[in-house]
């Protein structure tokens, strides 16, 4: 019995690991530069949201690609190094200020759009994790729910976005050591909430997210260290 391609599988029939079925389908239509797009950091109370766009070389797809949430830190870091060495990669960060003045969805779509636009080789088509194709994208695109579990390109983007954001938060922890950013990456863990109650919020905290709204009025000011500097250090 013939198997349906991965991009047509319902969510409860996701493949055990991402495949290149979506990419092969697009290449059969004549497309070559296919960018996987994903983000990291929609849910935390602090720090930017980071998006990555990755065009894999079909002849050099790193083995072991998977949704970054399924991989441990060592595996993500190892795959990040290989992806950066073998693929065309672009990363963009939606700042805390952008998140506060728009919302997390708009900041995420903005970062995805910037990541695709920043590719050194223009993408012909983008495949995006989630339900939204960012408006104004530099190329046609399709969105795939659980795309990081379906597509190797989106999985690669999820790894790049996650590793980059984690590095940014680890760097931020050197400026705000009492919050433990290097451990929870800005998520609302009990330890993080306790630190907020004791020390208040930093410029890296998202003032429009509860419980930060209880601590601040208005949007957080620019971070002590500009987030684009954190981004440059994270991917450098």
N, C-alpha and C positions, 0 to 999 in steps of 0.2 A: 504494500500500500504506500503510495507516494506521500511524503510529508509536506505539509504546507510550509511556505517560507516563514522565517521567524517574524517578519514584519506583519504577517497576517494572523499570528497566534493570539488568542485571547489571553488576558493577564494570568489566568490560572493555568495556562500551558506555556509559560515562559521557558525558554531553553535553559539547561543547567548552567550554561555560561554564554556570554555574548558571542555572536557569530558575525560573519561578514555578509549575511544574506541580504540585508538592506543595501549595502554598498554594491554587491554584485548585481542586484536588480537595477540600480541606478547606472552602473557602468554599462549594462546591456543596452541602455537607452542612449549611450554615447557620452555620458558624463565621466569626467576623470578626476577633477579636483573636488572631492567630497569632504566637507568639514563636519566632524562631530562636535557638538556644542553642549556644554553642561555647566552647572554652577555649584558653588559650595558656599554655605553660610546664610541661607534664608532665615533659619530659626534662631540663631544666637541673640543674646541681649547686647552684645558688644562686637565691634569690628565691622569691616566691610563685607559686602557680598562679592564673591570673586567668580568670574566666568572665564572659561577657556574654550578655544576653538582649535581643533587638531585635524590636520589632513595627514592621514597615515599613508605610508608607502605600501601599496598592496604586496610588494615583494619582501617587505621587512616588517611585517606586523609583529610586535613583541608578543611572545607567548605569555599566557597567564593574565591577560587583560580581563578585568571584571569591574563591576560596580565598586567604586572606591570604598563604600561602606562595608563591603564584604571582605576587604583586605586589611591586614594589620599594617601598622606604621612602616615596618621594615619592608614589606612587600610593596607598599605604595611608593616609598622612596626609591627602591630599586627600579621599579617600572617607570617612575618619573624620569630618572636618568636616561633610560633607554629611549623613552618617547622623545625627549628633548634632543637626543642625538640622531634619531632616525626619521623624524616627522617635521612637518611645518606647524609651528605652534604660535599662538597669540593668546595673551592673557589681559584681562581688564578688570578693574575693581570699581564697584559702585560704593562710594564713600558713605560714612555715617551721615554726613550732611545731606547727601543726595537721598538716602533712605528716609531721613526725617522730613525733608521738604517735599518729597513726593510720597512714596510708600515702597515697601519692600518688593512688591511685584514690579513696579515701574523701574526701580533701581536695578533689579535683576535683568529685565529686558534690555535696559540701556547697556549694562555690562556685556551681555551677550552680543548685542549689535556692535559694540566697540571691539570686542574680541574678534569677530568675523572680519570687520573692516581692517583690523590690524595685521592680518595674515600677510606675510611677505610674498606669497603667491596667491592670487585671488581665487577664492572658492567659486566653483560653478553651482554648487548646491550645498545647502546646510541641512543636517539632520539633528534635531534638537530634542533634548530630554524635557518631557513635560507636556503641557497642553497648548502652549502658546508659541507662535512664530513671531519674533519681535518685529514690530512695524518698522519699516525703513531699512530692513536688512539688505546688505550689499549684494545678495544673490537670492534666488528662490530658495524656499525652505519648507521642511515638513517637521511636525512635532510628533513625538512618540512617547506615550505614557510608559514609564519604566524603560525608557530608551537605553539607560546605562546597563540594563540587564539583557538587552537585545542586540545592541550594536557595538562592535569593537571600537569604532571611532568615537561614539559617545562615551563608552567606558574609559577610553584614553583621556578624553576631555575631563571626565569626572575625577580622574586621578590627578591630572595637572592642576585643576581648580582646587581640589582638597589639599594637596601638598603645598601649593602656593599660599593658600589662606592660612594653613597651620603655621607655616614659617613666618608669616606676617604677625600672627598672634603670639608666637614664641618671642619674636623681636619686641612686640609691644609689652610683653611681660617684663622686659628689662627696664622699662620706663614706669611701669605700675606693678611692682613685684607683689604687693599684698593681695592681689586679686586672683592669682593662680591661672592667668590666661594660658600659660604653657601647658596646663593640665586639661582644662575644659574647653579651651579655644573660644571662650565667650558664651558658651551655652549656660542655661540657667540651672546649674547644679546646686545642691544644698550649700556647698562651700562657697560658691560664687555669690549666692543670695545672702549668706551670712556676711561676707566681705562687703557687699553693698550696704547692708544694714549698719555695719560698723564704720565704714569709711566714706559712704556716699558714692556717687557716680563719677566717672572720669569722662573726659572728652570723647573717649572711644565708645561710650555706652549710647545705645539707641533710645533717645528720650521719648520716642513715640511707642516704645514697647513697654508693656507692663512687666515687672513692677517699676521700671525706670521712671514712668510718668509720675509715680508717687514721690520721686526724689528730685525731679527737675521740672522746671517750667520752660517751655520752648525747646528748641533744638539744641543739641550739644554743639559747642563751638569746634573749630578745627582742632585736630589732635595735636598733642605736643610735638610728635614727629609726624610730618605730613604722610598721609596714607600712600601717596604715590612713591615716596621714598621707601616705605615698607615693602611695597610691591616690587620695586626694583631690586631690593636686597633679596627678596624671596625667590625670584626667578634667576638672579644673577649667578 
